[in-house]
Amino acid sequence: MTQRLAGKTAIVTGSGTGIGAATATLFANEGARVVLADLDEASAQAVCADIVAGGGKAAACHVDIRDADRIETMLAFARERFGPAHILVNNAGMGAQKHFLETPLETLRAMLDTNVVGTFLCAQAAARDMVELGGGRIVNVASHSGFLGSSGRAAYAAAKGGVIAMTRVMAVDLAQHNIAVNAVAPGPIDVPRSRSQHTEERRTAWHRAVPLGRYGEPREVAAVILFLASDEASYVTGQTYPVDGGFTAAGLRVKQI
């Protein structure tokens, strides 16, 4: 075990399932003291229990990332249990699939409130602690939808595109405080939401569009997040890393003869 995050406190939002759960577990395996924060506290507690049972250090709490007061409570919880956070992973978010003409304003506002405002509030609050610590790492979870015009993703793409743009500005503004800010942009990942929402037609389309020909695993995204949160990425900031099996790199693909 490399213990790349030994001595560090990390907060992972949306850590009750999927990419967040995989990231929190990997961080704990690498020596971090992990705060698992989720709107569904019970799911975060379950992942936390597994981490602790495996010898890791973790604690779970409730957070609604749309609520600045709840975010401050989350940070206070981290300070009390493990000390101020050196690392924040902004994984909590929500998605939607709707044709542009059928997308209600409420959906757009929900996407922006959760994915953009929530990321902004969490990063801003955590960065204030990181300034006092002399540095830190923030990793935002964006999406391939922030780069490409996937059908039915107008509201979601607007939000995730905002996260990508905001990541660049955060990185520039926080560099003077030794805080690195980067993002990952997952493609299709095998998580509960994709299993429940992706039709057979959509799954087939993904298998055809992704050069590696499959959905990714949460642990594969978590591994890139770990890199960006570690000292190995000490000269990397303001970047968004696709973790998508080559989807955003692919152009026209034909069978080679």
C-alpha positions as CSV (number, residue, x, y, z in Angstrom):
1,M,0.0,0.0,0.0
2,T,1.5,3.3,-1.1
3,Q,-0.3,5.6,1.5
4,R,-0.1,8.6,-0.9
5,L,-2.6,10.5,1.2
6,A,-1.2,9.7,4.6
7,G,-1.9,12.5,7.1
8,K,-4.4,14.2,4.9
9,T,-8.1,14.9,5.6
10,A,-10.3,14.6,2.6
11,I,-14.0,15.4,2.1
12,V,-15.8,13.6,-0.7
13,T,-19.4,14.8,-1.5
14,G,-21.9,12.4,-3.0
15,S,-20.0,9.5,-1.5
16,G,-22.8,7.2,-0.7
17,T,-22.7,5.4,-4.1
18,G,-20.8,5.2,-7.4
19,I,-17.8,7.3,-8.1
20,G,-18.0,9.0,-4.7
21,A,-18.0,5.8,-2.8
22,A,-15.2,4.4,-4.9
23,T,-13.1,7.6,-4.3
24,A,-13.7,7.7,-0.6
25,T,-12.7,4.0,-0.3
26,L,-9.6,4.5,-2.4
27,F,-8.6,7.6,-0.4
28,A,-8.9,5.7,2.9
29,N,-6.8,2.9,1.5
30,E,-4.2,5.5,0.6
31,G,-4.1,6.7,4.2
32,A,-6.5,9.7,4.2
33,R,-8.9,10.5,6.9
34,V,-12.1,10.7,4.9
35,V,-15.4,12.5,5.5
36,L,-18.2,11.0,3.4
37,A,-20.9,13.6,2.8
38,D,-24.1,12.9,1.1
39,L,-27.7,14.1,0.9
40,D,-28.6,10.4,1.7
41,E,-26.7,10.1,4.9
42,A,-27.6,6.4,5.4
43,S,-25.8,5.5,2.1
44,A,-22.7,7.4,3.2
45,Q,-22.8,5.7,6.6
46,A,-22.9,2.3,4.9
47,V,-19.8,3.0,2.9
48,C,-18.2,4.5,5.9
49,A,-18.8,1.4,7.9
50,D,-17.1,-0.7,5.2
51,I,-14.1,1.6,5.2
52,V,-13.8,1.4,9.0
53,A,-14.2,-2.3,9.0
54,G,-11.3,-2.5,6.6
55,G,-9.1,-0.5,8.9
56,G,-9.5,2.9,7.4
57,K,-10.4,6.2,9.0
58,A,-13.7,7.6,8.0
59,A,-16.8,9.5,9.2
60,A,-20.1,10.2,7.5
61,C,-22.4,13.2,7.6
62,H,-25.4,14.7,5.9
63,V,-25.0,17.6,3.4
64,D,-27.1,19.4,1.0
65,I,-24.6,21.2,-1.3
66,R,-27.2,23.7,-2.3
67,D,-27.3,25.1,1.3
68,A,-24.4,27.2,2.4
69,D,-25.2,26.6,6.1
70,R,-25.2,22.8,5.6
71,I,-21.8,23.1,3.9
72,E,-20.4,25.0,6.8
73,T,-21.7,22.3,9.1
74,M,-19.9,19.7,6.9
75,L,-16.6,21.5,7.2
76,A,-17.0,22.0,10.9
77,F,-17.7,18.2,11.2
78,A,-14.5,17.5,9.3
79,R,-12.5,19.8,11.6
80,E,-13.9,18.3,14.7
81,R,-13.3,14.7,13.6
82,F,-10.1,14.8,11.7
83,G,-9.0,18.4,11.3
84,P,-9.5,20.9,8.4
85,A,-9.6,19.3,4.9
86,H,-6.6,19.3,2.7
87,I,-8.6,17.7,-0.1
88,L,-12.1,18.3,-1.4
89,V,-13.8,16.2,-4.1
90,N,-16.9,17.8,-5.5
91,N,-18.6,14.7,-6.7
92,A,-22.2,15.3,-5.6
93,G,-24.5,16.2,-8.5
94,M,-27.5,15.3,-10.5
95,G,-28.4,14.5,-14.1
96,A,-31.3,14.7,-16.5
97,Q,-32.2,13.4,-19.9
98,K,-34.7,15.4,-21.9
99,H,-35.0,16.8,-25.4
100,F,-34.2,20.5,-25.5
101,L,-37.7,21.6,-26.5
102,E,-39.2,19.5,-23.7
103,T,-36.8,20.6,-20.9
104,P,-38.6,22.7,-18.3
105,L,-37.0,25.7,-16.7
106,E,-37.2,23.9,-13.3
107,T,-34.9,21.2,-14.7
108,L,-32.3,23.7,-15.8
109,R,-32.5,25.6,-12.5
110,A,-32.1,22.3,-10.6
111,M,-29.0,21.4,-12.7
112,L,-27.4,24.7,-12.1
113,D,-28.3,24.9,-8.4
114,T,-26.8,21.5,-7.7
115,N,-24.0,21.1,-10.1
116,V,-22.7,24.6,-10.4
117,V,-23.8,26.5,-7.3
118,G,-23.2,23.5,-5.1
119,T,-19.7,23.0,-6.5
120,F,-19.0,26.7,-6.1
121,L,-20.2,26.9,-2.5
122,C,-18.3,23.7,-1.4
123,A,-15.1,24.8,-3.1
124,Q,-15.2,28.3,-1.8
125,A,-15.8,27.2,1.8
126,A,-13.2,24.5,1.7
127,A,-10.6,26.7,0.1
128,R,-10.8,29.1,3.0
129,D,-9.6,26.3,5.3
130,M,-6.9,25.3,2.7
131,V,-5.6,28.9,2.7
132,E,-5.0,28.6,6.5
133,L,-3.3,25.2,5.9
134,G,-1.0,26.6,3.3
135,G,-2.4,24.7,0.4
136,G,-4.7,22.0,-0.8
137,R,-6.4,20.1,-3.6
138,I,-9.8,20.5,-5.1
139,V,-11.1,18.0,-7.7
140,N,-14.4,18.7,-9.4
141,V,-16.4,16.0,-11.1
142,A,-17.6,17.3,-14.5
143,S,-18.8,15.2,-17.4
144,H,-18.1,14.5,-21.1
145,S,-21.4,16.4,-21.6
146,G,-19.5,19.6,-20.7
147,F,-17.4,19.1,-23.9
148,L,-19.8,17.5,-26.4
149,G,-23.4,18.0,-27.5
150,S,-24.9,14.7,-26.5
151,S,-28.6,14.5,-27.3
152,G,-31.0,15.4,-24.5
153,R,-28.4,17.0,-22.3
154,A,-29.1,20.7,-22.7
155,A,-29.5,21.4,-18.9
156,Y,-26.9,18.9,-17.7
157,A,-24.4,20.1,-20.3
158,A,-24.9,23.7,-19.4
159,A,-24.2,22.8,-15.7
160,K,-21.2,20.6,-16.4
161,G,-19.7,23.0,-18.9
162,G,-20.0,25.6,-16.1
163,V,-18.0,23.3,-13.8
164,I,-15.3,23.0,-16.4
165,A,-15.0,26.7,-16.9
166,M,-15.2,27.4,-13.2
167,T,-12.4,24.9,-12.5
168,R,-10.1,27.0,-14.7
169,V,-10.9,30.2,-12.8
170,M,-10.7,28.6,-9.4
171,A,-7.2,27.3,-10.4
172,V,-6.0,30.7,-11.4
173,D,-7.4,32.5,-8.4
174,L,-6.3,29.9,-5.8
175,A,-2.8,29.2,-7.2
176,Q,-1.3,32.0,-5.0
177,H,-2.5,30.0,-2.0
178,N,-0.9,26.7,-3.3
179,I,-4.3,25.2,-3.9
180,A,-4.5,23.2,-7.1
181,V,-7.9,22.8,-8.7
182,N,-8.7,20.2,-11.4
183,A,-11.6,18.2,-12.7
184,V,-12.4,14.9,-14.2
185,A,-15.0,14.4,-16.9
186,P,-16.4,10.8,-16.8
187,G,-18.0,9.2,-19.8
188,P,-20.5,6.4,-19.3
189,I,-19.8,4.7,-16.0
190,D,-21.4,1.6,-14.6
191,V,-23.1,3.2,-11.5
192,P,-26.7,2.7,-10.1
193,R,-28.0,5.8,-12.0
194,S,-26.8,4.6,-15.4
195,R,-28.1,1.1,-14.7
196,S,-31.5,2.4,-13.9
197,Q,-31.8,5.2,-16.5
198,H,-30.0,3.9,-19.6
199,T,-32.2,2.1,-22.0
200,E,-30.9,-0.9,-24.0
201,E,-30.7,1.4,-27.1
202,R,-28.6,4.0,-25.1
203,R,-26.3,1.3,-23.8
204,T,-25.8,-0.1,-27.3
205,A,-25.1,3.4,-28.6
206,W,-22.5,3.9,-25.8
207,H,-20.7,0.6,-26.6
208,R,-20.5,1.7,-30.2
209,A,-19.3,5.2,-29.5
210,V,-16.7,4.5,-26.9
211,P,-13.4,3.3,-28.5
212,L,-12.7,0.9,-25.6
213,G,-16.2,-0.5,-26.2
214,R,-17.5,-0.6,-22.6
215,Y,-18.8,1.4,-19.7
216,G,-16.1,2.5,-17.2
217,E,-15.9,1.4,-13.6
218,P,-16.2,3.8,-10.7
219,R,-12.7,2.7,-9.5
220,E,-11.3,3.9,-12.8
221,V,-12.5,7.4,-12.2
222,A,-11.5,7.3,-8.6
223,A,-7.9,6.4,-9.7
224,V,-7.6,9.6,-11.7
225,I,-9.2,11.7,-8.9
226,L,-6.5,10.1,-6.5
227,F,-3.7,11.2,-8.8
228,L,-5.1,14.8,-9.0
229,A,-5.4,14.9,-5.2
230,S,-1.9,13.6,-4.5
231,D,1.5,15.2,-4.5
232,E,2.2,13.4,-7.8
233,A,0.1,16.1,-9.5
234,S,1.9,19.0,-7.8
235,Y,2.4,20.9,-11.0
236,V,-1.1,20.2,-12.5
237,T,-3.9,22.8,-12.1
238,G,-6.8,24.1,-14.1
239,Q,-7.2,21.0,-16.2
240,T,-10.1,18.7,-16.9
241,Y,-9.3,15.0,-17.5
242,P,-11.7,12.9,-19.5
243,V,-12.1,9.4,-18.1
244,D,-14.3,8.1,-20.9
245,G,-12.6,5.2,-22.8
246,G,-11.6,7.6,-25.6
247,F,-15.1,8.9,-26.3
248,T,-14.2,12.6,-26.4
249,A,-11.1,11.8,-28.5
250,A,-12.9,9.9,-31.2
251,G,-14.0,11.3,-34.5
252,L,-15.4,9.3,-37.5
253,R,-14.8,5.6,-36.8
254,V,-15.1,3.0,-39.6
255,K,-14.0,-0.6,-39.8
256,Q,-10.5,-0.8,-41.1
257,I,-10.1,-3.0,-44.2
